[in-house]
């Protein structure tokens, strides 16, 4: 009788220990949650167990292995990014892997200027590294399927927050961006508005990219757009300072000097008529709409107001523009002199 009781106690103790291992929190990290990436080609049992132990996702590798075998997950695990809560037990973790419950990755796109910016963003958030992304974005044959080239790839990007899975290939990311862009231009009659003022949607996007770099003042965006639209239709050089910065790949420039205007680049709109080969940044939706809804004006020039408010004075003739430009230049000189005196 005593022997039977002892055996029962041992069995109960063993079952209790197993239940504890399976049902108690299995993690060894202190944060509220933690993500782990299972790379491509690293989904075999031994590698996954070692990874989860090393990253403190599980405390007991042998218990993880045993339960994984019970759920028959080995050899069926998919590569990707998974998120584990500190309170998760082994059953939660094994079920997550069995059902391939990966977390979504948010791709937040605000202002990008060059393809390298996009490549770095991809490399930071996805399994595709930045070098591979850059190689893809520089290959016109690869980009042909999206109706863009290395100069115009940003045309298919509408700044927003997009969701993907970590292992989503760049080709599918670009496909979604293109689809979203097409929906954007079809909405609210944007495509028709572009045609009505004599431009394609790609050209509107390029104009908007210049306006985006010119000002942060929403009230001025439409008027600045009207200046460039008027110059374009009159056959004038756009003469846009931001295109010179883009040509020089120096976005830290505060003032464009005469020496900068000679840079040999198809993006230099002081030397070349018409629009540059592609956008110089990814403009916001508000800026694109400001271009599409630009007021009809006879403005051909604009310059910053001398009160440094961020707004501009607009002119339809060079004489008036020169007056405003001198006012701003004098105010700037006075400001720099006061600053130097204080130093």
C-alpha positions as CSV (number, residue, x, y, z in Angstrom):
1,X,0.0,0.0,0.0
2,X,2.8,2.4,1.0
3,X,4.7,1.5,-2.3
4,X,1.6,2.2,-4.4
5,X,1.0,5.5,-2.6
6,X,4.7,6.5,-3.2
7,X,4.4,5.6,-6.9
8,X,1.2,7.7,-7.2
9,X,2.9,10.6,-5.5
10,X,5.9,10.4,-7.8
11,X,3.5,10.3,-10.8
12,X,1.6,13.3,-9.5
13,X,4.8,15.1,-8.9
14,X,6.1,14.3,-12.4
15,X,2.8,15.4,-14.0
16,X,2.9,18.6,-11.9
17,X,6.4,19.3,-13.0
18,X,5.5,18.7,-16.7
19,X,2.4,20.9,-16.3
20,X,4.5,23.6,-14.8
21,X,7.0,23.5,-17.6
22,X,4.2,23.5,-20.2
23,X,1.8,26.0,-18.6
24,X,4.0,28.4,-16.7
25,X,5.6,31.3,-18.4
26,X,8.4,29.8,-20.5
27,X,10.4,33.0,-21.3
28,X,13.6,34.2,-19.7
29,X,13.5,37.9,-20.7
30,X,12.2,40.8,-18.6
31,X,10.6,43.0,-21.2
32,X,6.8,42.9,-21.8
33,X,7.4,41.3,-25.1
34,X,10.2,40.4,-27.5
35,X,10.5,39.7,-31.2
36,X,12.6,37.0,-32.8
37,X,13.5,36.5,-36.4
38,X,13.9,33.0,-37.9
39,X,16.0,33.6,-41.0
40,X,15.6,31.9,-44.4
41,X,17.3,28.6,-44.4
42,X,17.5,28.5,-40.6
43,X,14.2,26.7,-39.8
44,X,15.6,23.3,-38.8
45,X,14.9,22.0,-35.3
46,X,18.3,22.4,-33.9
47,X,18.8,25.9,-35.2
48,X,15.4,27.1,-34.0
49,X,15.9,25.6,-30.5
50,X,19.4,27.2,-30.2
51,X,18.0,30.5,-31.4
52,X,15.1,30.6,-28.9
53,X,17.3,29.6,-26.0
54,X,20.0,32.2,-27.0
55,X,17.4,35.0,-27.3
56,X,15.8,33.9,-24.0
57,X,12.5,33.1,-25.7
58,X,12.5,29.8,-23.8
59,X,14.3,28.8,-20.6
60,X,14.3,25.0,-21.3
61,X,15.4,23.9,-24.7
62,X,14.7,20.3,-24.0
63,X,11.1,21.0,-22.9
64,X,10.7,23.1,-26.0
65,X,12.0,20.3,-28.2
66,X,9.8,17.7,-26.6
67,X,6.6,19.8,-26.9
68,X,7.5,20.8,-30.4
69,X,7.8,17.1,-31.3
70,X,4.4,16.5,-29.7
71,X,2.9,19.2,-31.9
72,X,4.8,18.0,-34.9
73,X,6.2,21.4,-35.8
74,X,9.8,20.5,-36.6
75,X,10.5,20.7,-40.3
76,X,7.3,22.8,-40.8
77,X,8.4,26.1,-39.3
78,X,8.4,29.1,-41.6
79,X,11.0,31.9,-41.7
80,X,9.8,35.3,-40.4
81,X,9.4,37.6,-37.5
82,X,7.5,36.4,-34.4
83,X,6.6,38.2,-31.2
84,X,6.4,36.5,-27.9
85,X,4.9,37.9,-24.7
86,X,6.8,37.6,-21.4
87,X,3.8,35.6,-20.0
88,X,3.6,33.1,-22.9
89,X,4.0,29.5,-22.0
90,X,5.5,26.7,-24.2
91,X,2.1,25.8,-25.6
92,X,1.5,29.4,-26.7
93,X,4.9,29.5,-28.3
94,X,4.6,26.1,-30.1
95,X,1.2,26.9,-31.4
96,X,2.4,30.3,-32.7
97,X,5.1,28.5,-34.7
98,X,2.8,25.7,-35.9
99,X,0.2,28.2,-37.1
100,X,2.8,30.6,-38.4
101,X,1.4,33.6,-36.6
102,X,4.0,36.2,-37.6
103,X,3.8,39.9,-36.6
104,X,3.2,42.5,-39.2
105,X,6.0,45.0,-39.9
106,X,5.0,48.7,-40.3
107,X,6.7,50.5,-43.1
108,X,6.4,54.2,-42.3
109,X,7.2,56.4,-45.3
110,X,7.5,60.1,-44.8
111,X,9.9,62.1,-46.9
112,X,12.4,60.2,-48.9
113,X,14.8,62.0,-51.2
114,X,17.0,59.4,-52.9
115,X,16.8,55.7,-53.7
116,X,19.4,55.0,-51.0
117,X,16.9,56.3,-48.4
118,X,14.3,53.7,-49.5
119,X,16.9,51.0,-49.6
120,X,18.0,51.8,-46.0
121,X,14.4,51.8,-44.9
122,X,13.8,48.4,-46.5
123,X,17.0,47.0,-45.0
124,X,16.0,48.2,-41.5
125,X,12.6,46.7,-41.5
126,X,12.7,43.6,-43.7
127,X,14.8,40.5,-44.5
128,X,16.1,42.1,-47.7
129,X,19.3,43.9,-46.8
130,X,19.9,47.5,-48.0
131,X,22.6,46.6,-50.5
132,X,20.3,44.1,-52.2
133,X,17.5,46.6,-52.1
134,X,19.7,49.2,-53.7
135,X,20.8,46.9,-56.4
136,X,17.1,46.2,-57.3
137,X,16.2,49.9,-57.2
138,X,19.1,50.7,-59.5
139,X,18.2,48.1,-62.1
140,X,15.8,49.4,-64.8
141,X,15.0,45.9,-66.0
142,X,13.8,45.0,-62.5
143,X,11.8,48.2,-62.2
144,X,10.1,48.0,-65.7
145,X,7.3,45.9,-64.3
146,X,6.2,48.9,-62.1
147,X,6.4,51.3,-65.1
148,X,9.2,53.3,-63.5
149,X,13.0,53.5,-63.7
150,X,15.7,54.3,-61.3
151,X,14.9,58.1,-61.7
152,X,11.2,57.7,-61.2
153,X,10.8,54.9,-58.7
154,X,9.6,57.3,-56.1
155,X,6.6,58.1,-58.3
156,X,4.9,55.0,-57.0
157,X,5.3,56.0,-53.4
158,X,2.5,57.8,-51.6
159,X,3.8,58.7,-48.1
160,X,1.8,56.6,-45.6
161,X,2.1,53.7,-43.2
162,X,2.1,50.3,-44.9
163,X,2.0,46.8,-43.3
164,X,3.9,43.7,-44.5
165,X,5.5,40.7,-43.1
166,X,9.2,40.7,-42.3
167,X,10.1,38.3,-45.1
168,X,8.0,40.1,-47.8
169,X,10.4,40.4,-50.8
170,X,11.0,43.9,-52.2
171,X,9.2,43.0,-55.4
172,X,6.0,42.5,-53.5
173,X,6.5,45.6,-51.4
174,X,6.9,47.7,-54.6
175,X,3.9,46.0,-56.1
176,X,1.8,47.1,-53.1
177,X,3.2,50.6,-53.3
178,X,2.3,50.8,-56.9
179,X,-1.2,49.5,-56.4
180,X,-1.8,52.0,-53.6
181,X,-0.4,54.8,-55.8
182,X,-2.8,53.9,-58.6
183,X,-5.8,53.9,-56.2
184,X,-4.6,57.3,-54.9
185,X,-4.6,58.9,-58.4
186,X,-7.9,57.4,-59.3
187,X,-9.5,58.8,-56.2
188,X,-11.1,62.2,-56.0
189,X,-10.5,62.8,-59.7
190,X,-6.8,63.4,-59.3
191,X,-5.9,61.9,-62.7
192,X,-8.5,64.1,-64.4
193,X,-7.3,67.2,-62.6
194,X,-3.7,66.5,-63.7
195,X,-4.8,66.2,-67.4
196,X,-6.9,69.4,-67.1
197,X,-3.8,71.4,-66.3
198,X,-1.7,69.8,-68.9
199,X,0.3,67.2,-67.0
200,X,0.6,63.5,-66.4
201,X,0.3,62.2,-62.9
202,X,4.0,61.5,-62.8
203,X,4.7,65.1,-63.8
204,X,2.4,66.4,-61.1
205,X,4.2,64.2,-58.6
206,X,7.6,65.7,-59.7
207,X,6.3,69.3,-59.4
208,X,4.9,68.4,-56.0
209,X,8.3,67.1,-54.9
210,X,9.8,70.5,-55.7
211,X,7.1,72.3,-53.9
212,X,7.5,70.0,-50.9
213,X,11.2,71.0,-50.7
214,X,10.4,74.7,-51.1
215,X,8.1,75.3,-48.2
216,X,6.4,73.9,-45.1
217,X,3.7,76.5,-45.3
218,X,0.5,74.9,-46.5
219,X,-1.0,78.3,-47.5
220,X,1.9,78.9,-49.9
221,X,2.1,75.5,-51.6
222,X,-0.6,76.1,-54.2
223,X,0.8,79.6,-55.1
224,X,4.4,78.1,-55.4
225,X,3.0,75.4,-57.6
226,X,1.3,78.0,-59.8
227,X,4.7,79.7,-60.3
228,X,6.3,76.5,-61.6
229,X,3.3,75.6,-63.7
230,X,3.4,79.1,-65.3
231,X,7.1,78.9,-66.0
232,X,6.7,75.4,-67.5
233,X,3.9,76.5,-69.9
234,X,5.8,79.6,-70.9
235,X,8.9,77.5,-71.8
236,X,11.0,79.2,-69.0
237,X,13.5,77.3,-67.0
238,X,11.9,76.3,-63.7
239,X,15.0,77.6,-61.8
240,X,14.1,75.7,-58.6
241,X,16.8,75.8,-55.9
242,X,15.8,72.4,-54.5
243,X,16.7,70.7,-57.8
244,X,20.2,72.1,-57.5
245,X,20.5,70.6,-54.0
246,X,19.3,67.3,-55.4
247,X,21.8,67.5,-58.3
248,X,24.6,68.2,-55.8
249,X,23.3,65.5,-53.4
250,X,23.9,68.1,-50.7
251,X,20.7,68.6,-48.7
252,X,22.4,70.6,-46.0
253,X,22.8,73.7,-48.2
254,X,20.9,76.6,-46.7
255,X,21.5,79.0,-49.6
256,X,22.1,78.3,-53.3
257,X,25.0,80.4,-54.5
258,X,25.9,81.3,-58.1
259,X,28.7,78.7,-58.1
260,X,26.2,76.0,-57.4
261,X,24.1,76.8,-60.4
262,X,26.7,75.5,-62.8
263,X,26.5,71.8,-61.7
264,X,26.1,69.6,-64.8
265,X,23.1,67.5,-64.1
266,X,19.7,66.8,-65.7
267,X,18.2,67.8,-62.4
268,X,19.6,71.3,-62.5
269,X,16.6,73.3,-63.6
270,X,18.6,76.4,-63.9
271,X,20.5,74.9,-66.8
272,X,17.8,72.6,-68.3
273,X,14.3,73.5,-69.4
274,X,11.3,71.4,-68.4
275,X,10.9,69.1,-65.5
276,X,13.8,67.1,-64.0
277,X,14.0,63.3,-64.9
278,X,12.1,62.4,-61.8
279,X,10.9,63.6,-58.4
280,X,13.4,65.0,-55.9
281,X,11.6,63.6,-52.9
282,X,8.3,61.9,-51.9
283,X,5.8,64.7,-51.5
284,X,3.0,64.6,-49.0
285,X,-0.6,64.0,-50.1
286,X,-1.4,67.6,-49.0
287,X,1.4,68.9,-51.3
288,X,0.2,66.8,-54.3
289,X,-3.3,68.1,-53.8
290,X,-2.1,71.6,-53.5
291,X,-0.5,71.3,-56.9
292,X,-3.6,69.7,-58.5
293,X,-5.7,72.5,-57.0
294,X,-3.2,75.3,-57.6
295,X,-4.9,78.7,-58.1
296,X,-4.8,80.3,-61.5
297,X,-2.2,83.1,-61.2
298,X,0.2,85.1,-63.3
299,X,3.0,84.6,-60.8
300,X,6.4,83.9,-62.2
301,X,8.6,84.6,-59.1
302,X,8.6,84.2,-55.4
303,X,11.0,84.9,-52.5
304,X,10.9,84.5,-48.8
305,X,9.3,87.4,-46.8
306,X,11.8,89.5,-44.8
307,X,10.0,88.8,-41.5
308,X,11.3,85.2,-41.7
309,X,7.8,83.9,-41.2
310,X,8.4,81.2,-43.7
311,X,5.9,82.6,-46.1
312,X,6.8,84.1,-49.5
313,X,6.1,87.2,-51.6
314,X,4.9,86.5,-55.1
315,X,5.4,88.5,-58.2
316,X,4.3,88.5,-61.9
317,X,7.3,90.6,-63.1
318,X,11.0,90.7,-62.4
319,X,11.0,94.3,-61.3
320,X,8.6,93.6,-58.4
321,X,10.4,90.4,-57.6
322,X,13.8,92.2,-57.4
323,X,12.2,94.7,-54.9
324,X,11.0,91.8,-52.7
325,X,14.3,90.0,-53.1
326,X,16.3,93.0,-51.9
327,X,14.1,93.4,-48.9
328,X,14.7,89.8,-47.9
329,X,18.5,90.0,-48.6
330,X,18.8,93.1,-46.5
331,X,16.8,91.5,-43.6
332,X,19.0,88.4,-43.9
333,X,22.2,90.5,-43.9
334,X,21.0,92.4,-40.8
335,X,20.2,89.1,-39.0
336,X,23.6,87.6,-39.8
337,X,25.3,90.8,-38.6
338,X,23.3,90.8,-35.3
339,X,24.2,87.1,-34.8
340,X,27.9,87.8,-35.5
341,X,27.9,90.7,-33.0
342,X,26.4,88.6,-30.3
343,X,29.1,85.9,-30.8
